[in-house]
Amino acid sequence: MRTVFEAANAVEAHMVRDLLKQEGIVAHIHGEHLQGAMGELPAAGLVRLVVDEADYPRGRAVIEQWEAAQPLDAPLRPVPARSRLLIGIGIGLVGGAVLSWTFFHSAVSAGGIDNNGDGTPDERWFYTAAGTPLRSETDRNFDGRVDVVTRFDRNGLPESAETDDNFDGVFEGRFTYRRGNVDTSEMDTDGDGFFDLRTRFEHGVMQATEYLDPATGRPLRIEYFRAGKLLRAEVDTDKDGELDTEQEYGPLAELRNVRRLPPPAR
């Protein structure tokens, strides 16, 4: 890459870049955000356009022709110092926001683990420039396809995940996390596009699972757990949208008692 033009400011740089683009020359602006950070200091040497070495002669010809066409008797109106300061602050803030977002959200490195020793990583981690994990991709059954994708927040804690639990190439499970622990999970058990099984967790411990009616989205059955064991269930036996029966279970998940639930208050 070679510098083809040094601009007086970012506005001029964008204008000349568009001029080159019309001639089929790709130019990149360097130092645009530095100008904003420098406030009122002169921009000379900070904001510049660079092109591929092969495009330099043609780019210079285009720019020289443009410069020759500029009127010499029409000096630019000087920008007041206060306005220059405000423009610089504005450009600096925008540039800072862009750089901050990129710093915390763009993957710049990756690491992998080969769990089965075949020479191909089965688990890959992607990190931001800050060094925190951005996402992980895992091939649990070693078939060469990713079946778990986990995304992390800016603190490095898991935020959401998608899973392919039957290894057919379709992600039918999705999870959300709260403070690093799984909070909810949803599964499309029959592949019809509707997530019909929903599980709620508290501090990462399963509390209840809902079996949803694809036609209405309402629960047909809700099972409640303690320490992984089924305690009781509420069931919509006639599928009218209302849970009408409660089933109680013993320590071996044996059905112990069944009773009718009172109708909901209207």
SVG drawing of the C-alpha trace seen along z (x, -y; Angstrom):
<svg xmlns="http://www.w3.org/2000/svg" viewBox="-64 -35 68 81">
<polyline fill="none" stroke="black" stroke-width="0.4" points="0.0,0.0 1.2,-3.6 0.0,-7.0 -1.6,-8.7 -3.1,-11.8 -2.8,-13.7 -6.1,-15.3 -6.7,-18.5 -9.5,-16.8 -11.7,-13.7 -14.3,-15.3 -11.8,-16.0 -10.5,-12.4 -13.9,-10.9 -14.6,-13.2 -11.3,-12.2 -11.9,-8.6 -15.3,-8.8 -13.6,-10.5 -11.1,-7.6 -13.9,-5.1 -15.7,-6.5 -12.5,-5.7 -12.4,-2.1 -9.6,-2.7 -10.1,-1.4 -8.6,-3.7 -8.5,-3.3 -8.6,-6.2 -5.9,-6.0 -5.8,-8.3 -9.4,-9.4 -10.0,-8.8 -6.7,-10.2 -7.8,-13.6 -10.8,-13.5 -8.6,-12.5 -6.2,-15.4 -8.9,-18.1 -7.8,-21.4 -4.3,-20.3 -3.6,-20.4 -4.6,-17.3 -1.6,-17.4 -0.1,-14.0 -2.7,-12.4 -5.5,-11.7 -4.3,-10.1 -5.5,-7.9 -3.6,-4.8 -4.0,-2.6 -2.4,0.5 1.0,-0.1 -0.3,0.8 -3.1,-1.9 -0.8,-4.6 0.1,-6.2 -3.5,-6.3 -4.7,-7.5 -2.2,-10.4 -3.3,-11.4 -6.9,-11.5 -6.1,-13.6 -3.8,-16.0 -6.5,-16.6 -9.0,-17.2 -6.6,-19.6 -6.0,-21.5 -9.7,-22.1 -10.1,-23.7 -10.6,-27.5 -7.7,-29.4 -9.7,-32.6 -12.2,-30.9 -10.5,-30.4 -12.2,-28.1 -14.0,-29.9 -12.1,-29.2 -13.9,-27.0 -14.2,-28.7 -12.0,-27.3 -15.1,-26.3 -16.6,-24.5 -13.4,-22.7 -13.3,-21.6 -16.9,-20.3 -16.3,-18.5 -13.1,-16.9 -14.9,-15.8 -17.8,-14.4 -15.5,-12.4 -13.5,-11.2 -16.5,-10.0 -17.8,-8.1 -14.4,-6.7 -14.1,-5.6 -17.4,-3.9 -16.6,-2.0 -13.2,-1.0 -14.7,0.0 -17.4,2.2 -14.7,3.8 -12.5,4.4 -15.1,6.2 -17.1,8.0 -14.7,8.9 -13.0,12.2 -9.2,11.7 -7.8,15.1 -8.8,18.7 -7.7,21.8 -8.7,25.4 -8.7,28.7 -8.4,32.1 -10.3,34.4 -10.1,37.6 -6.6,37.2 -7.4,37.2 -5.5,34.0 -8.6,31.8 -9.8,29.5 -13.2,30.7 -13.6,27.6 -12.6,24.1 -12.6,20.9 -12.7,17.4 -11.4,14.4 -11.8,10.7 -8.9,8.2 -9.5,7.8 -8.7,11.5 -12.2,12.5 -14.0,15.4 -16.4,14.4 -17.8,17.8 -17.0,21.5 -17.8,24.2 -17.9,27.9 -18.2,31.1 -19.3,33.5 -19.6,36.7 -16.5,36.1 -18.3,36.1 -16.7,32.9 -19.8,30.7 -20.3,28.2 -23.2,29.2 -22.8,26.7 -22.3,23.0 -21.9,21.0 -21.7,17.2 -20.2,15.1 -20.8,11.6 -18.1,9.0 -17.2,10.4 -16.5,13.8 -19.7,15.4 -21.9,17.6 -24.8,15.7 -26.6,18.0 -26.1,21.3 -27.5,23.4 -27.3,27.2 -27.8,30.0 -28.6,32.9 -29.6,35.5 -26.5,34.6 -28.6,34.0 -27.0,30.7 -30.0,28.6 -29.8,26.7 -33.0,27.7 -32.0,26.5 -31.4,23.1 -30.3,21.9 -30.1,18.6 -27.8,18.0 -28.0,15.7 -24.8,14.8 -23.0,17.7 -25.7,20.4 -28.2,21.8 -31.6,20.0 -33.9,21.4 -33.7,24.1 -36.0,24.6 -36.1,27.7 -37.8,28.5 -38.3,32.2 -39.9,33.1 -38.2,30.7 -41.3,28.8 -39.8,25.4 -41.8,25.0 -39.9,25.2 -42.3,27.5 -40.2,28.3 -39.2,25.5 -37.2,26.0 -36.7,23.4 -33.6,23.4 -32.7,21.5 -29.0,21.0 -28.4,23.6 -30.6,26.3 -33.6,27.6 -36.9,26.6 -39.7,27.3 -40.2,28.5 -43.2,27.5 -44.5,29.5 -46.2,27.0 -49.1,27.5 -47.9,26.4 -51.4,25.3 -51.8,22.9 -48.4,22.5 -49.9,23.3 -48.5,26.0 -50.1,29.5 -48.0,30.7 -45.6,29.1 -43.3,31.3 -41.6,30.0 -38.3,31.3 -36.1,31.1 -32.5,32.2 -33.2,33.8 -36.1,35.9 -39.6,35.6 -41.9,34.4 -45.2,33.7 -46.8,32.7 -49.8,30.6 -51.6,31.9 -54.2,30.6 -55.9,34.0 -58.7,32.7 -56.4,30.3 -58.7,27.4 -55.8,25.0 -56.3,25.4 -54.2,27.5 -56.8,29.6 -55.0,32.5 -52.1,32.8 -50.0,36.0 -47.7,36.6 -44.7,38.9 -42.5,40.9 -38.7,41.1 -38.6,43.7 -40.8,41.6 -43.8,43.9 -47.2,42.3 -48.6,41.9 -51.6,39.6 -53.8,37.9 -56.2,35.1 -58.3,32.6 -57.1,29.0 -59.7,26.3 -60.6,24.3 -58.7,21.0 -60.3,17.9 -62.0,15.8"/>
</svg>
